[in-house]
Every structure is written in C-alpha cells, then in structure tokens.
Amino acid sequence: MSWDLLLAGGEPVDVAVRDGRIAATGKNLARERAAVVEDVAGLLVTPGLIDLHTHVGPGYWGIEPDPIAWHTGVTTWVDAGTAGAFTADGLLRRDFDVRVAGLLNISGIGLTGRTGESRDLVNCDVALAVDTVQRHRDRFFGIKVRIDRETVGDNGVEPLRRALRVGETCGVPVMVHVGAAPPAVDEVLDLLRPGDIVTHCASGLAAPIGPRAVAAGERGVLFDLGHGSGGFAFDVLERQLELGLRPYTISTDLHARSVHGPAFDLPTTMAKMLAVGLPMSEVLDAVTVAPARALGLDGGTFDVGATADIAVFALEYGAFEVTDAHLQTRTAPVRLVNTATYRKGQRLTPRLPANPAPWIPLTDAQRAALARRERDLRRLLNQPLVGRDGLADQFPRTEKQE
C-alpha cells in the first residue's frame, strides 16, 4: 500500500496521508493504494484549523484544548500569553494531542489572575522575556501584551513598548490586546509594526474604526478577530468592512469564560463572519493559511509533505442566529459541523470537557445547559451500545461429544 489513509470524495480534493504527512491530493485518487479509505463524499475537507488566539496554559483563563479539538477541527491552538517567563514551564511541560504554539506574555506572571499583570513594570522584564523566547524558539512564536486600563494601570503603553523591544530582538511579531481606554486605541495602533497583530480588532470597547486604524491596516498591521467574552461587536466589524478593513485572521480567544459563550468555538465564530457577508473562501483562509503565515508556523495547507492535520465538515444551510459579545445578533446562512479531525493523520478520539472552574461566572441558563448536557451524556452512555441484532457470538459453544 502506498498510503496509510485516503479521504476520498470530499470537496475540494481527495487527500492521501503517509507517515503523518500529506502524500497526495487530487480528484479521484486511487482507492486501492490506501490501507484505509474514509468516504467523505459531500463533505468539506480542509487543513486542520489554526486558532490564533486561545488560552490553554495554567491560570485563571486556561482550558483543556483536546476535548474541544476533536469535534471542532482545530488542530493548532496558539496560546496567546497565558504564560509569562515566570510561568512558562507550566505550559511547556504539558502534553496535548493537538499542537500548541505559544505567544509569551511580556509580563512574567502571565495570566495567573484575571487581570493586572502589567501594573508592576518589574514583571515586564525585557531581557528575561528575550531569553525565554530564545531558549524555546520551537514553542514561542511571538509576544503577547494586553493594553487596557485594568491590565496596565498607570503604565500606559510602556508594556507594549517593552513587548516591541522583545519582538524586534527575537524577530517575532507582537500581538496586542486592545480594550477599554486608557490608553487610547489610536496610541496603541500607532506603535505597531508591519506584521504585528492587533487582536479584538472589532472590539466594541476599543472600537478601532478611525483613520489610525485604517492607516495601521494599510502599513501591514494584521487584524485578528479575537472574539472572547468582550472582544467582538458586529457593528464595529461592519463599520470596518465599510472602511476596507478586513480581519486577516479569525480567532476565538477561547478561554474558561468564553467557551460557554459567547464565542463557544472556532466553527461558531466562523459562522459569525459568514453572517456579515465574508465569503467562505476568505473565512477558511483566515483560519488556516493566514494564521500559519502570521506566526511562521507550518501547516494550514495541503502541500505534499505538510503535516497531515485535517478537518472534515458538513455544511448545513439555513438561517442560524449568531450572537456577538454584546448580545447583538445576526443570521448566518451556513454553519460548519465537524465530522472528523485528524492530527498527523490520526483521528482524534472523543474526550469529555472538564467542569467549569469555580471562579467562572455563569448565567443560570448556562448552568442549566451544562447540567442538561451532563444528564444527556450520562443517559446516552448508560444505554447498551447495541441490542441482540448488533452482537456476535464471540465464543460459540460446541456440542458435547457422547
């Protein structure tokens, strides 16, 4: 056999895998060459999705990626600043089924707490951050800094300036979170270099929709959606689209608060982009090849020799209400429903998510939905898998010899 796995009949192409890498793509690849053939006729086959802004490290915000990855198609999770230099080992020592790439927080304490990590500039040690990135170049691909009034206190944009010094020394981009002023969002945008990333780019709190935002986009600053719990507003994104500003990457900012809503997961966030009129091809690029390019990651393509990270989706058409962080709604014409996710050519197996941490604020409706989901899962798993007609006599009896 030439291939270990063949995904046959899907759109846009068949995909063959050998030794965990893409071996061939095309229409009507020979099924007899594969040890295992999966018929994916009528389904969309994409490179494994790359979520540019998530939180999977230890601390207030962190979640487990594997129980979400297997049913969403996200094979690369970029941990956006959960870990700082003081806490990096807590992320680096963890073992995941998915790939986790890191952005090191300019603050050494990272996101161990809800906010305030850059109020004490002693934590924003440039030399220490440079050393941490350079020692772990295979794990950290950029720098993260949060710039809003709660996080920086009276320090203004100084934490950003320090993050930029680290980025320049190490040759990596800086991702900056924008939120409630001060500092003003224009002051933040003016400091960013081509290739740097502004996340929560359609924030209803920061609202980057002025001339400085347009200028930042024109000089090559990358706009990342970063949905999260408070980082995305439909009306801000729609105004940006009118101004010619488009999200370069679509990410969830998935963490312990946003995973139960309003972000939920990356396919749901993608549906929100379809709801404002972005074409499917652009949305798919923004969760595959674009985030890979932004951080210099491999993946995001079906090039022969690339890691065989693959996602398979059914496209469901209809009218699906979707909600932003401020409870504004729009209607998506289609949603992507994951049917299989492969990491290095191996299908990810089902994993149950952990219960929310006790400090996570939930509405009564969210608590009731979580309880209902647990009851439904328990009921499902307590039922015998099949009845008599679905069984075989595995050890047939023989008649006694007289």
N, C-alpha and C positions, 0 to 999 in steps of 0.2 A: 504494500500500500504506500502511496506517495504522501498522503495527508492523514493526520490524526482526526481531523474534523472538517466537515463541509457543511456550511449553512447554505442551503440550496433553495432557489425560487423566490428569494426576497427582493425587495427594492432598495437601492438601485442595482445591486450586483450580488452574485454569489460570492462567498468568502471562504477560502480554504486556509486551514491552520496546520502548521507542523512545528513541533517543539516549542510551543508557546508563542510563535510568531506568525505573522501573515505570510502565507506561502504563495497565494494566487488570488486574484479577483477577476470577475468577468461574468458574462452571461452563459448559462448552460454549461458550467464546469462538469467534467466527467464524474458522475457519482461513484463509479466503480473504483476510482482512485482513492477513496476515503474509507478509513476504518469505521467511522461513524458519520452518518448523514442525518442532519436535522432539517426537516422540511419546514421552511419559513415562508411558504407561499402566501402572498397577500400582506406580508408584514414589512415594516421598515427596519432595515439593518444599518446601524450607524457605528462609528468608532465609539468606544466607551466614553461616556460623558465626563467632562472635566469641570468641577465646580471650583471656581477661582477664589471663593470666599466662604470658608466654613470654620467651625471651631470643634476640634476633636481632641485637643490636649486637655490635661488636668486643670481644674479650676471651676469657677462659677459657671462658665458658659459651655463647658465641654460636653459632647455627646459621643456615643459609640457609632462609628460610620457603618460597620458591617451589617447590622440589622436593617439599615435603610438602603444600602447599596444594592443588595440582591434583588430588590423589587422596584428600583428606580433607574438602573442603568448607569449610575455614577461610579466609575472605576478609579478616578483620581480625585482626591479630596485635598484641596490646598488649605492647610491650617493657617489662618490669617491672624497671626500674632497672639495666639493663646499662650505661647511660650516666649519668655524673655531669656536673657543669658543665665539668670539665676535658676530658672525652671526648665531649661531646655532638655535636660536629661529625662524629665518626666514624660516628655513627648517622644524623644529618640529611642527610649527603651521599650516602648510599646510595640506590640506585634499585631498587625492588621492583615485581613485578607486583601483589602484594597491597597492602592498606593496612596501614601500621604506625603505630600510635599509641603515644606514649611516656609512661612514668612516670619522672620524673627522680630518680635516686638522690640522697639527701641528702648522700652522700659525693661529693666532686668527682671522685674517681678511678673511681667506678663499680665495675663488676665486671671490672676488668682482670685480677685474680687470682682464686684460688679463694675466698678469704675475707679477713677482717680489714680491710675498707675503712673501718670506723668506729672503729678503735682509736686513731687520732690525730684528736682533735676539730678540729684545724686544717682537716682535709678537709671537715668538716661546717659549711660557711660559709653561714649563713642568707641574708645579703644577696646573695651570689653565686648561690645557688640561686633566690632570688626573681627576680633579674634574668634568669637563663637562661629560666625559665618564661615570664616576661612578654614576652621577646623572641621566643618561639616558642610562642605560645598555640595555634597551629594544629597543633602537633606534640606538645606535652606537656600531658597532661590530668590529671596528678596527681603525687604524690611517693611514692617508694618508700624504705623503710628496712628493713634486716634487723636483727632483735634476737635474738641468741643469744650464747652465751658466746664462741664463736670470733670472731664478727664485731665485737663491741663491746669485748672485753677487760674492763678495769676501769671502763668508762664507763657501765655500767648502761643506763638508759633515756634518758640525755641525748641520744643521736642521735635518738630518737623525739620527744622534746620539741622539738628543733630542726626536725624534719620537720613537726611540727604547726604551728609558727610560720610556716613557709613556706606550708603549706596554707591557714592562716587568712588570711594576707596576700594570697595569689593566688586565694582562693576555690575551691580544688580539694581533692579528697579525698586522704587518705594511705593507702597500702597498706603494712601492716606484716607482715613475715615473722616467724613465731614458730618457735622450735626448742628446742634443749637449753638448759636454765637453767644459771646465772643469765643474765639476770633471769628471775624467775618469770613465767609466762604471765599470772597474775592482775594483776600490776603493769602489764603491757603493756595488757591489756584495759581496765583502769580509766581509762586516759588517752584512749581513743579516743572520738571524737565520732560522733553520728549521721551516716551516710554514709561514714565511714571504713571501710576494708576490712581484715579480718584474713585473710591467705592462709595456706595449710597449715592450714586451720581444723580438719581432722580428723587433725592430726599425731599420730603415735604417740610422738614425742619430747616435744612440748609438752602434749598431751592436755588441750585446753580443754573440760573436762566438768564443772566445778564451778559453784557459784552465781554466780560472777563472769562466767562465760561466758554463762549464761542471762540475767543482767542486761544484759550487753552487747548480746545479741541483742534483748532487749526494748526497749532505748533506740535501736535503729536502726543498730547496727554491722552491717555486711554481712559475711557469712561466705562466703569463697571457697575452693574446694577446693584448688587449687594442688598437684596430685599430686606432680610432680617425682620425684627419686630417693629422698627420705626423708620426704616431707611428707604421706603419706596412709596411714591404717590403717583397715581395715574395722571392727574392733571399736570404735574411737573414734567413727567415724561412726554406727554402730548405736546406741551409747550416747547420742550427741547427738540422734538421731531420737527416742529414748525420752523425752528431756528437752524435746522440742518445738523443738530447734534444727535448722534445715534449711539446706543450702548455698544461698545466694542466687544464686551463680554457680558454674559448673563450669569449671575451667580445668586445664591440663596442667602448668604450669611446665615447658614443653618446652625443653630445652637440650641441650648437647652430650653430657651423660651420660644424661639420662632418655629421649632419643629412641630409644635402642636397648633400652629397657626400664628400669624397669617401666611408665613412662607410655605410651610408643610414639606416641600421637596422641590427638586430641580424641574421635573416634568410639569408640576403645577405652575411654577414660576415661568416656565417657557410658554405655557398656555396664556398667561397674562400678557406676554409680549405679542402673541398672536391676536389677542383681543384688541390691541391698539393698532393693529394693521401691519406689523412687521411680517415679511414673508417667511415661510417655513425654512427656506434655504438659508436666510440670514440668521434665523434663530438657531439652527443647527450649527452653523459655523461658529456662533458666539458661545457654544458650549463644547466645542471640540478643538478645531484647529486654532481659533483665536486665543483662547487661554493658554494653549501649549506654546504658541508663538510669544505671548506676552512675557512668559517666565523662562523661555528657553527649555521647555520640557519636551521630551519625546512623547509621542502619542498624538491622538487627535486625528489620525489619518489611517487609511487602509493601504499605505505604501507597502510593497513587498519588503519584508524584513522588519517591519514595525512590530512592537509588542501587540499580541492578539487580545487587546481589550475591546470588547464588542458588546453592544446593546441592541436588543430586539424589541420593537414596539408595534402594537396595534394602534392604528389611527381611528379614533372614534369621532364621528362628525355629529354635530347638533348645535345646541345653544347652551353653553355651560357658564354659569355665573362665577366670576372670579373676583377676589377682594384684595385691595391693597392694604398697607399698614394703617391707614386712617379710615377704614371701613367704606371707602368708595368702591363701587362695583362697575364692572364691565362684563361683556359677554364674549366668550371665546368660541369661535366656530369649530374648533377641533381640539382634542386633547390627546396626548401620547400616553398609552398604557403599556408599561413594560411587561414583557412576557418572558424574557431571559436576559441574564447579564453574565458575561464571561470575562474573567481576569486571567491573562496569559493563557487563553484558550481553555480554561477550566470554568465550568459553570458554577457560579456562586450558589450556595445552598441556603435555604431559608433559615433565618435567625430571628428570634423574638426580641423586640426592643425592651430595654430596662424601663422601670417605672420612673416618672419624673423625680428629680431631686427635691427634697422637702422645701427648699427655698424658692422654687419656681412658682411664680404667680399664675394661677389658672382660673378661668371663669367656671361657674357652676356647670355650664354647658360642656366645657372641655373635660371637666372631671367626670361628668356623666357619660360622655362619649368614650373616654378611656375605660371606665368600668364596664360599659356595654361591650367594647371590643374584647376585653378580657373574658367576659362571660361567653361571648360568641366563640372565641378561640377554645376555651375550656370545653364547651359543648361539642364543638367540632372534633377535638382531639379525643374526647371520651367516647365517641362513637366508633364501633369497629370499622376498620378501613373498608372492608367489603363483606358481602354475605356469602352464603354457601356457593353460589354460582361463580363467585370470583376466586375460589380457592382450588387448590390441587391436593390430592392425597400424596404428600411428600414421602411417606414411608409406607407403601402398600403392604398389607398383611398377606401372607401366603397360607393356603390351607394346610392343616396338619396332615402329615403322612401317616396312614394306618399301618 
